Amino acid sequence: MSRFAQLHVLTSYPPANLNRDESGRPKTALMGDALRLRVSSQSLKRAWRTSGEFESHLPNADAVIGDRTKRIGLEWVFKRLKERGVKEDVARSWTKDIQRTYGEPESSDSEPDAELLNGQLVHVSPVEREKLTAFVDLLAAYLLKGKSDELVESIEKAIQERDKAKDKKKANAALVKKLSEALLVKGSTAVDIALFGRMLAAVPTFNFDASVQVAHAITVHKAAVEDDYFSAVDDLNREDKGAGHIGERGYGAGLFYLYLCIDRELLKENLGGDVDLTKNALKALVHALTKVSPTGMQNSHASRAYASFVLGEKGDQQPRSLAQSFLKPIKPRDDEDDMLDQAVKAIERRRENFDKVYGACADKRYRMNVETGEGSLDELVAFVQE
């Protein structure tokens, strides 16, 4: 199996605000001395991994898709201990120590339960959530009924040693290490973590390197953020003929180029060598990236779109993007070639030139083109899987 699969994707979006910046306007990037619309990789990845399309191609999806949250301590530890009858102060104390497995607590004076929240979003696999739930139940039984349990007792001892230690930092690290070995896994993980990775600063040995690298999508042409002035009528106001509300929103439209690189060997490794699950993960990813749009302001714009063109490449060669194809922005022309045709030709021309200069940059290639009716999604999936 070739190590790398690369995908070069062109998708056309109508007027939309797919991914907003801090001011609520569509994100942009300056490339080739021209302003482009941009959709961040974070926005794309979240839309894909949380979509029904992604889930539908994973048998027993609940067992292979994780959760990304700051609320592990509050929701899965503290509340569960209290539901089982553990006193609040005891539950809070244990929760503060257990949740440190996943990172430092939130720092906030306004949030009363900040100490029970993580300061960063943490991706947890279903197996790890089950391990945590089982440990919390053992802990509750130990605290309420005095039921002996070797694991809980060893953790309690580590907490006591930490509290007595002069070097609190070192002792706390030892406690976190013991907890992480009981609650986390590093041999095999959830599909979304295997694809997009996980970083745990407190216990880096339980990190997962992302097997999929996703670039920010950019328009292949010069694009501008425009303003939509809108008004709304108050249905119950019979006297005033004016607007009940007025506002302004930014939007943009364009043909976007997206580049992905999939390390298939790393994906298989992250999934514990499970060949069937690796194939299903690749199928789910390809379906999602070609059919799922970012969720930003969909109700206002209905900006759902399928990919118009995909060039797939496989090989063990060092991967490379073809974004250079669009350093010179594509411009509409009066001849028969529309913007999509020009973009496809620009990609193919750049691909050919890379091969001429560097030698073959891939062993196999596959094209899917909606405009010409070339290829199919099923064949693209098979190409990426094999």
Sine and cosine of phi, psi and omega as CSV:
sin_phi,cos_phi,sin_psi,cos_psi,sin_omega,cos_omega
0.00,0.00,0.79,-0.62,0.07,-1.00
-0.88,0.48,0.60,-0.80,-0.07,-1.00
-0.94,0.35,-0.74,0.68,-0.13,-0.99
-0.96,-0.28,0.65,-0.76,0.22,-0.98
-0.85,-0.53,0.81,-0.59,0.01,-1.00
-0.91,-0.42,0.62,-0.79,0.01,-1.00
-0.80,-0.61,0.76,-0.65,0.07,-1.00
-0.90,-0.43,0.90,-0.44,-0.22,-0.97
-0.84,-0.54,0.71,-0.70,0.11,-0.99
-0.90,-0.44,0.81,-0.59,0.00,-1.00
-0.71,-0.71,0.74,-0.67,-0.01,-1.00
-0.99,-0.17,0.81,-0.59,0.03,-1.00
-0.91,-0.42,0.68,-0.73,0.09,-1.00
-0.96,0.27,-0.06,-1.00,0.05,-1.00
-0.76,0.65,0.80,-0.60,-0.12,-0.99
-0.30,-0.95,0.21,-0.98,0.18,-0.98
-0.75,-0.66,0.97,0.25,-0.17,-0.99
-0.93,0.37,-0.58,0.82,-0.14,-0.99
-0.50,-0.86,0.95,-0.32,-0.14,-0.99
-1.00,0.01,0.49,-0.87,0.13,-0.99
-1.00,-0.01,-0.17,-0.98,-0.09,-1.00
-0.91,0.42,-0.32,0.95,0.02,-1.00
-0.99,-0.14,0.02,1.00,0.02,-1.00
1.00,0.01,0.05,1.00,-0.01,-1.00
-0.99,-0.12,0.38,-0.92,0.00,-1.00
-0.84,0.54,0.62,-0.78,0.02,-1.00
-0.94,0.33,0.50,-0.87,-0.04,-1.00
-0.71,-0.71,0.19,-0.98,0.10,-0.99
-0.51,-0.86,0.58,-0.81,0.07,-1.00
-0.99,-0.10,0.88,-0.48,-0.02,-1.00
-0.61,-0.80,0.74,-0.67,-0.04,-1.00
0.87,0.49,0.55,0.83,0.01,-1.00
0.87,0.48,0.46,0.89,0.04,-1.00
-0.68,-0.73,0.65,-0.76,0.01,-1.00
-0.97,0.23,0.74,-0.67,0.02,-1.00
-0.85,-0.53,0.47,-0.88,0.23,-0.97
-0.96,0.28,0.49,-0.87,-0.09,-1.00
-0.64,-0.77,0.59,-0.81,0.16,-0.99
-0.83,-0.55,0.84,-0.55,-0.10,-1.00
-0.93,0.35,0.44,-0.90,0.03,-1.00
-0.90,0.44,-0.56,0.83,0.01,-1.00
-0.88,0.47,-0.67,0.74,0.01,-1.00
-0.90,0.43,-0.68,0.73,0.00,-1.00
-0.90,0.43,-0.74,0.67,-0.06,-1.00
-0.90,0.45,-0.64,0.76,0.01,-1.00
-0.92,0.40,-0.67,0.75,0.03,-1.00
-0.86,0.51,-0.66,0.75,-0.02,-1.00
-0.92,0.38,-0.79,0.61,-0.16,-0.99
-0.95,0.31,-0.36,0.93,0.01,-1.00
-0.99,-0.17,0.10,0.99,-0.07,-1.00
-1.00,0.09,0.45,-0.89,0.11,-0.99
-0.90,0.43,-0.52,0.85,0.02,-1.00
-0.88,0.48,-0.72,0.70,0.03,-1.00
-0.88,0.47,-0.74,0.67,-0.05,-1.00
-0.90,0.43,-0.59,0.81,-0.10,-0.99
-0.92,0.40,-0.32,0.95,-0.02,-1.00
-0.98,-0.19,0.21,0.98,0.04,-1.00
-0.87,-0.50,0.97,-0.24,0.06,-1.00
-0.82,0.57,0.68,-0.73,-0.03,-1.00
0.82,0.57,0.79,0.61,-0.12,-0.99
-0.84,0.54,-0.61,0.79,-0.03,-1.00
-0.86,0.51,-0.43,0.90,-0.04,-1.00
-1.00,0.00,-0.14,0.99,-0.09,-1.00
-0.78,-0.62,0.07,1.00,0.06,-1.00
-0.89,-0.45,0.77,-0.64,-0.08,-1.00
-1.00,0.01,-0.11,-0.99,0.05,-1.00
-0.85,-0.53,0.64,-0.77,0.03,-1.00
-0.90,-0.44,0.90,-0.43,-0.16,-0.99
-0.38,-0.92,0.34,-0.94,0.17,-0.98
-0.99,-0.14,-0.13,0.99,-0.25,-0.97
-0.98,-0.20,0.46,0.89,-0.02,-1.00
-0.87,0.50,-0.78,0.63,-0.02,-1.00
-0.88,0.47,-0.73,0.68,-0.06,-1.00
-0.93,0.37,-0.76,0.65,-0.14,-0.99
-0.99,0.12,-0.65,0.76,-0.16,-0.99
-0.98,-0.18,-0.27,0.96,-0.01,-1.00
-0.91,-0.40,-0.91,0.42,-0.09,-1.00
-0.85,0.53,-0.80,0.61,-0.04,-1.00
-0.90,0.44,-0.61,0.79,-0.02,-1.00
-0.93,0.36,-0.64,0.77,0.06,-1.00
-0.89,0.45,-0.68,0.73,0.00,-1.00
-0.91,0.40,-0.63,0.77,0.02,-1.00
-0.88,0.48,-0.46,0.89,-0.01,-1.00
-1.00,-0.03,0.07,1.00,0.13,-0.99
0.99,-0.17,0.08,1.00,0.03,-1.00
-0.95,0.31,0.68,-0.73,-0.01,-1.00
-0.87,0.48,0.53,-0.85,-0.13,-0.99
-0.86,0.51,-0.70,0.72,-0.05,-1.00
-0.92,0.40,-0.60,0.80,0.04,-1.00
-0.94,0.35,-0.69,0.72,0.02,-1.00
-0.88,0.47,-0.65,0.76,0.00,-1.00
-0.91,0.41,-0.68,0.73,-0.02,-1.00
-0.89,0.46,-0.73,0.69,0.01,-1.00
-0.91,0.41,-0.64,0.77,-0.02,-1.00
-0.88,0.48,-0.66,0.75,-0.02,-1.00
-0.86,0.51,-0.61,0.80,0.01,-1.00
-0.97,0.23,-0.69,0.73,-0.04,-1.00
-0.90,0.44,-0.67,0.74,-0.09,-1.00
-0.94,0.34,-0.28,0.96,0.07,-1.00
-0.91,0.41,-0.28,0.96,0.09,-1.00
-0.84,0.54,-0.53,0.85,-0.12,-0.99
-0.98,-0.17,-0.04,1.00,0.03,-1.00
0.65,-0.76,0.11,-0.99,0.00,-1.00
-0.93,0.37,0.50,-0.87,-0.02,-1.00
-0.94,0.33,0.33,-0.95,0.05,-1.00
-0.89,0.45,0.57,-0.82,0.07,-1.00
-0.94,-0.33,0.96,-0.28,-0.06,-1.00
-0.39,-0.92,0.73,-0.68,0.05,-1.00
-1.00,0.03,-0.37,0.93,-0.07,-1.00
-1.00,0.05,-0.36,0.93,-0.04,-1.00
-0.99,-0.15,0.93,-0.37,-0.07,-1.00
-0.88,0.48,-0.49,0.87,-0.02,-1.00
-0.97,-0.26,0.45,0.90,-0.05,-1.00
-0.86,0.51,-0.57,0.82,-0.03,-1.00
-0.92,0.39,-0.23,0.97,0.02,-1.00
-0.99,-0.16,0.04,1.00,0.00,-1.00
-0.94,-0.35,0.50,-0.87,0.09,-1.00
-0.99,0.14,0.52,-0.86,0.02,-1.00
-0.97,0.25,-0.23,0.97,0.03,-1.00
-0.70,-0.71,0.39,-0.92,0.09,-1.00
-0.93,0.36,0.71,-0.71,-0.04,-1.00
-0.86,-0.52,0.74,-0.67,0.01,-1.00
-1.00,-0.07,0.86,-0.51,-0.07,-1.00
-0.86,-0.51,0.74,-0.67,0.01,-1.00
-0.98,0.17,0.35,-0.94,0.05,-1.00
-0.83,0.55,-0.62,0.78,0.02,-1.00
-0.89,0.46,-0.66,0.75,-0.01,-1.00
-0.94,0.35,-0.58,0.82,0.08,-1.00
-0.91,0.42,-0.63,0.77,0.05,-1.00
-0.90,0.44,-0.66,0.76,0.02,-1.00
-0.90,0.44,-0.66,0.75,0.02,-1.00
-0.91,0.42,-0.71,0.70,0.00,-1.00
-0.86,0.50,-0.70,0.72,0.01,-1.00
-0.89,0.45,-0.65,0.76,0.01,-1.00
-0.91,0.40,-0.67,0.74,0.01,-1.00
-0.89,0.46,-0.63,0.77,0.04,-1.00
-0.91,0.41,-0.65,0.76,0.08,-1.00
-0.89,0.46,-0.65,0.76,0.00,-1.00
-0.90,0.44,-0.70,0.72,0.01,-1.00
-0.88,0.48,-0.69,0.72,0.02,-1.00
-0.90,0.44,-0.59,0.81,0.02,-1.00
-0.93,0.38,-0.70,0.71,-0.05,-1.00
-0.95,0.31,-0.58,0.81,-0.09,-1.00
-1.00,-0.02,-0.62,0.79,-0.13,-0.99
-0.91,-0.41,-0.02,1.00,-0.03,-1.00
0.92,0.40,0.38,0.92,-0.03,-1.00
-0.94,0.34,0.86,-0.51,-0.07,-1.00
-0.91,0.41,0.69,-0.72,0.08,-1.00
-0.50,-0.86,0.82,-0.57,-0.09,-1.00
-0.88,0.48,-0.68,0.73,-0.03,-1.00
-0.91,0.41,-0.75,0.66,-0.01,-1.00
-0.88,0.48,-0.68,0.73,-0.01,-1.00
-0.90,0.44,-0.60,0.80,0.02,-1.00
-0.93,0.36,-0.58,0.81,0.05,-1.00
-0.93,0.36,-0.67,0.75,0.02,-1.00
-0.88,0.47,-0.65,0.76,0.03,-1.00
-0.89,0.45,-0.65,0.76,0.02,-1.00
-0.91,0.42,-0.59,0.81,0.05,-1.00
-0.91,0.41,-0.69,0.72,0.01,-1.00
-0.89,0.45,-0.66,0.75,0.03,-1.00
-0.91,0.41,-0.60,0.80,0.05,-1.00
-0.90,0.45,-0.68,0.73,-0.04,-1.00
-0.91,0.41,-0.49,0.87,-0.02,-1.00
-1.00,0.00,-0.31,0.95,-0.13,-0.99
-0.93,0.37,0.56,-0.83,0.10,-1.00
-0.97,0.25,-0.64,0.77,0.03,-1.00
-1.00,-0.07,1.00,0.09,-0.08,-1.00
-0.89,0.46,-0.60,0.80,-0.04,-1.00
-0.89,0.46,-0.73,0.69,-0.01,-1.00
-0.92,0.40,-0.68,0.73,-0.01,-1.00
-0.92,0.39,-0.59,0.81,0.02,-1.00
-0.93,0.37,-0.60,0.80,0.05,-1.00
-0.89,0.45,-0.60,0.80,0.03,-1.00
-0.92,0.39,-0.63,0.78,0.04,-1.00
-0.90,0.43,-0.73,0.69,0.00,-1.00
-0.88,0.47,-0.63,0.77,0.03,-1.00
-0.88,0.48,-0.70,0.72,0.00,-1.00
-0.91,0.42,-0.68,0.73,0.02,-1.00
-0.91,0.42,-0.69,0.73,-0.04,-1.00
-0.89,0.45,-0.60,0.80,0.01,-1.00
-0.92,0.39,-0.42,0.91,0.01,-1.00
-1.00,0.03,-0.46,0.89,-0.18,-0.98
-0.92,-0.39,-0.33,0.94,-0.09,-1.00
-0.94,-0.35,0.28,-0.96,0.06,-1.00
-0.79,-0.61,0.46,-0.89,0.03,-1.00
-0.71,-0.70,-0.04,1.00,0.00,-1.00
-1.00,0.03,-0.55,0.83,-0.04,-1.00
-0.45,-0.89,0.57,-0.82,-0.10,-1.00
-0.60,-0.80,-0.10,-1.00,0.00,-1.00
-0.94,0.34,0.38,-0.93,-0.04,-1.00
-0.87,0.49,-0.71,0.70,-0.04,-1.00
-0.92,0.40,-0.57,0.82,0.07,-1.00
-0.95,0.33,-0.65,0.76,0.02,-1.00
-0.87,0.49,-0.60,0.80,0.00,-1.00
-0.97,0.24,-0.76,0.65,-0.21,-0.98
-0.95,-0.32,-0.02,1.00,0.15,-0.99
1.00,0.09,0.17,-0.99,0.05,-1.00
-0.46,-0.89,0.64,-0.76,0.08,-1.00
-0.83,-0.56,0.83,-0.56,0.10,-0.99
-0.88,-0.47,0.96,-0.27,-0.09,-1.00
-0.90,0.44,-0.55,0.83,-0.06,-1.00
-0.95,0.30,-0.55,0.84,-0.05,-1.00
-0.68,-0.74,0.97,0.26,-0.08,-1.00
-0.88,0.48,-0.32,0.95,0.03,-1.00
-0.91,0.41,-0.27,0.96,0.02,-1.00
-0.97,-0.23,0.25,0.97,0.11,-0.99
-0.95,0.33,0.39,-0.92,0.16,-0.99
-0.80,-0.60,0.83,-0.56,0.09,-1.00
-0.95,0.32,0.69,-0.72,0.02,-1.00
-0.90,0.44,0.74,-0.68,0.06,-1.00
-1.00,0.00,-0.13,0.99,0.03,-1.00
-0.83,-0.56,0.82,-0.57,0.09,-1.00
-0.97,-0.25,0.79,-0.61,-0.09,-1.00
-0.86,-0.51,0.84,-0.55,0.04,-1.00
-0.99,0.16,0.29,-0.96,0.16,-0.99
-0.95,0.33,0.71,-0.71,0.05,-1.00
-0.98,0.20,0.68,-0.74,0.00,-1.00
-0.73,-0.68,0.45,-0.89,0.07,-1.00
-0.95,0.31,0.58,-0.81,-0.03,-1.00
-0.99,0.17,-0.07,1.00,-0.05,-1.00
-0.76,-0.65,0.22,-0.97,0.11,-0.99
-0.90,0.44,0.68,-0.73,-0.04,-1.00
-0.61,-0.79,0.45,-0.89,-0.01,-1.00
-0.82,-0.57,0.53,-0.85,0.15,-0.99
-1.00,0.07,0.86,-0.51,-0.01,-1.00
-0.97,-0.26,0.28,-0.96,-0.03,-1.00
-0.95,-0.31,0.73,-0.68,0.05,-1.00
-0.95,-0.30,0.96,-0.29,0.08,-1.00
-1.00,0.08,0.80,-0.60,-0.05,-1.00
-0.69,-0.72,0.37,-0.93,0.06,-1.00
-0.70,-0.71,0.40,-0.91,0.03,-1.00
-0.75,-0.66,0.56,-0.83,-0.05,-1.00
-0.98,-0.17,0.66,-0.75,0.11,-0.99
-0.99,0.13,0.93,-0.36,-0.11,-0.99
-0.90,0.45,-0.43,0.90,-0.04,-1.00
-0.99,-0.12,-0.02,1.00,0.02,-1.00
-1.00,0.01,0.97,-0.24,-0.03,-1.00
-1.00,-0.06,-0.14,0.99,-0.13,-0.99
-0.98,-0.19,-0.78,0.62,-0.06,-1.00
-1.00,0.09,0.85,-0.53,-0.02,-1.00
-0.99,0.12,-0.07,1.00,-0.02,-1.00
-0.98,0.22,0.04,-1.00,-0.01,-1.00
-0.96,0.28,0.60,-0.80,0.09,-1.00
-0.98,0.19,-0.35,0.94,0.00,-1.00
-0.36,-0.93,0.62,-0.78,0.11,-0.99
-0.76,-0.65,0.47,-0.88,-0.01,-1.00
-0.31,-0.95,0.02,-1.00,-0.02,-1.00
-0.57,-0.82,0.72,-0.70,0.01,-1.00
-0.70,-0.72,0.51,-0.86,0.06,-1.00
-1.00,0.00,0.46,-0.89,0.06,-1.00
-0.43,-0.90,0.20,-0.98,0.06,-1.00
-0.34,-0.94,0.30,-0.95,0.00,-1.00
-0.69,-0.73,0.46,-0.89,0.02,-1.00
0.12,-0.99,0.11,-0.99,0.08,-1.00
-0.98,-0.18,0.89,-0.46,-0.13,-0.99
-0.98,-0.21,0.64,-0.76,0.15,-0.99
-0.97,-0.23,0.76,-0.65,0.01,-1.00
-0.79,-0.61,0.68,-0.73,0.03,-1.00
-0.85,-0.52,0.73,-0.69,0.09,-1.00
-0.77,-0.64,0.57,-0.82,0.13,-0.99
-0.81,-0.59,0.82,-0.57,-0.03,-1.00
-0.93,-0.36,0.85,-0.52,0.12,-0.99
-1.00,-0.01,0.99,-0.13,-0.13,-0.99
-0.94,0.34,-0.53,0.85,0.04,-1.00
-0.92,0.40,-0.67,0.74,0.01,-1.00
-0.92,0.38,-0.62,0.79,0.05,-1.00
-0.86,0.50,-0.73,0.69,0.02,-1.00
-0.88,0.47,-0.66,0.75,0.03,-1.00
-0.89,0.45,-0.70,0.71,0.01,-1.00
-0.89,0.46,-0.44,0.90,0.00,-1.00
-0.99,-0.13,0.34,0.94,0.10,-1.00
0.93,0.36,0.42,0.91,0.03,-1.00
0.98,0.18,0.18,0.98,-0.02,-1.00
-0.97,0.25,0.96,-0.27,-0.08,-1.00
-0.92,0.40,-0.70,0.71,-0.04,-1.00
-0.91,0.42,-0.67,0.74,0.00,-1.00
-0.92,0.38,-0.58,0.82,0.06,-1.00
-0.88,0.47,-0.70,0.71,0.02,-1.00
-0.90,0.44,-0.66,0.75,0.03,-1.00
-0.91,0.41,-0.60,0.80,0.03,-1.00
-0.89,0.45,-0.68,0.73,0.03,-1.00
-0.91,0.42,-0.65,0.76,0.04,-1.00
-0.88,0.47,-0.73,0.69,-0.01,-1.00
-0.88,0.47,-0.65,0.76,-0.01,-1.00
-0.90,0.43,-0.74,0.68,-0.04,-1.00
-0.90,0.44,-0.68,0.74,0.04,-1.00
-0.88,0.47,-0.68,0.73,-0.04,-1.00
-0.92,0.38,-0.73,0.69,-0.09,-1.00
-0.94,0.34,-0.40,0.92,0.02,-1.00
-1.00,-0.01,-0.31,0.95,-0.12,-0.99
-0.83,-0.56,-0.24,0.97,-0.08,-1.00
-0.97,-0.26,0.79,-0.61,0.00,-1.00
-0.99,-0.13,0.44,-0.90,0.15,-0.99
-0.83,0.56,0.50,-0.86,-0.18,-0.98
-1.00,0.05,-0.06,1.00,-0.10,-1.00
-0.85,0.53,0.87,-0.49,0.11,-0.99
0.79,0.62,0.63,0.77,0.02,-1.00
-0.90,0.43,-0.58,0.82,-0.02,-1.00
-0.91,0.42,-0.47,0.88,-0.01,-1.00
-1.00,0.05,-0.45,0.90,-0.13,-0.99
-0.83,-0.55,-0.28,0.96,-0.07,-1.00
0.72,0.69,0.75,0.67,-0.10,-0.99
-1.00,0.02,0.79,0.62,0.04,-1.00
-1.00,0.06,0.71,-0.71,-0.06,-1.00
-0.51,-0.86,0.56,-0.83,0.15,-0.99
-0.99,-0.12,0.43,-0.90,0.07,-1.00
-0.89,0.46,0.65,-0.76,0.01,-1.00
-1.00,-0.02,-0.48,0.88,-0.05,-1.00
-0.50,-0.86,0.67,-0.75,0.11,-0.99
-0.67,-0.74,0.78,-0.62,0.18,-0.98
-0.95,-0.31,0.88,-0.47,0.05,-1.00
-0.98,-0.22,0.62,-0.79,0.02,-1.00
-0.70,-0.71,0.61,-0.79,0.05,-1.00
-0.73,-0.68,0.55,-0.83,0.06,-1.00
0.26,-0.96,0.08,-1.00,0.05,-1.00
-0.99,-0.12,-0.01,1.00,-0.02,-1.00
-0.92,0.39,0.39,-0.92,0.07,-1.00
-0.86,0.51,0.82,-0.58,-0.03,-1.00
-0.91,0.41,0.37,-0.93,0.08,-1.00
-0.41,-0.91,0.62,-0.78,0.05,-1.00
-0.98,0.21,0.34,-0.94,0.12,-0.99
-0.93,-0.36,0.41,0.91,0.01,-1.00
-0.88,0.48,-0.41,0.91,0.02,-1.00
-0.86,0.51,-0.36,0.93,0.03,-1.00
-0.85,0.53,-0.38,0.92,-0.14,-0.99
-0.87,-0.49,0.36,0.93,0.13,-0.99
-0.85,0.52,-0.64,0.77,0.14,-0.99
-1.00,-0.02,0.92,-0.40,-0.07,-1.00
-0.86,0.50,0.65,-0.76,0.06,-1.00
-0.96,0.29,0.64,-0.77,0.01,-1.00
-0.86,-0.51,0.57,-0.82,0.07,-1.00
-0.86,0.51,0.59,-0.81,0.01,-1.00
-0.79,-0.62,0.28,-0.96,-0.06,-1.00
-1.00,0.05,-0.19,0.98,-0.04,-1.00
-0.99,0.16,-0.21,-0.98,-0.13,-0.99
-0.95,0.32,-0.38,0.92,-0.02,-1.00
-0.97,0.24,0.86,-0.51,0.11,-0.99
-1.00,0.02,-0.08,-1.00,-0.10,-0.99
-0.90,0.44,-0.61,0.79,0.02,-1.00
-0.91,0.41,-0.69,0.72,0.04,-1.00
-0.85,0.52,-0.70,0.72,-0.01,-1.00
-0.90,0.44,-0.65,0.76,-0.01,-1.00
-0.91,0.42,-0.68,0.74,0.03,-1.00
-0.88,0.48,-0.71,0.71,0.00,-1.00
-0.90,0.43,-0.59,0.81,0.03,-1.00
-0.91,0.42,-0.66,0.75,0.04,-1.00
-0.89,0.45,-0.73,0.68,-0.03,-1.00
-0.91,0.42,-0.62,0.78,0.01,-1.00
-0.91,0.42,-0.69,0.72,0.00,-1.00
-0.92,0.40,-0.63,0.77,0.02,-1.00
-0.87,0.49,-0.73,0.68,0.00,-1.00
-0.88,0.47,-0.66,0.75,-0.03,-1.00
-0.93,0.36,-0.61,0.79,0.10,-1.00
-0.86,0.50,-0.68,0.74,0.00,-1.00
-0.90,0.44,-0.62,0.79,0.01,-1.00
-0.90,0.43,-0.65,0.76,-0.09,-1.00
-0.99,0.14,-0.69,0.72,-0.12,-0.99
-0.98,-0.22,-0.12,0.99,-0.19,-0.98
1.00,0.03,0.08,-1.00,-0.07,-1.00
-0.84,0.54,0.86,-0.51,-0.01,-1.00
-1.00,0.01,-0.01,1.00,0.06,-1.00
-0.39,-0.92,0.43,-0.90,0.03,-1.00
-1.00,0.02,-0.56,0.83,-0.02,-1.00
-0.66,-0.75,0.48,-0.88,0.01,-1.00
-0.65,-0.76,0.42,-0.91,0.03,-1.00
-0.56,-0.83,0.63,-0.77,-0.01,-1.00
-0.87,-0.50,0.66,-0.75,0.17,-0.99
-0.78,-0.62,0.84,-0.54,-0.09,-1.00
-0.72,-0.70,0.92,-0.39,-0.04,-1.00
-0.92,0.38,-0.58,0.81,-0.06,-1.00
-0.91,0.41,-0.60,0.80,-0.03,-1.00
-0.99,-0.16,-0.11,0.99,-0.04,-1.00
0.96,0.29,0.40,0.92,-0.06,-1.00
-1.00,0.02,0.74,-0.68,0.08,-1.00
0.97,0.23,-0.07,-1.00,0.03,-1.00
-0.44,-0.90,0.35,-0.94,0.00,-1.00
-0.91,0.40,-0.63,0.78,0.03,-1.00
-0.87,0.49,-0.65,0.76,0.02,-1.00
-0.94,0.35,-0.58,0.81,0.04,-1.00
-0.90,0.43,-0.69,0.72,0.05,-1.00
-0.85,0.52,-0.74,0.67,0.00,-1.00
-0.87,0.50,-0.64,0.77,0.01,-1.00
-0.87,0.49,-0.70,0.71,-0.03,-1.00
-0.94,0.33,-0.54,0.84,-0.04,-1.00
-0.97,0.24,-0.61,0.79,-0.17,-0.99
-0.99,0.15,0.00,0.00,0.00,0.00
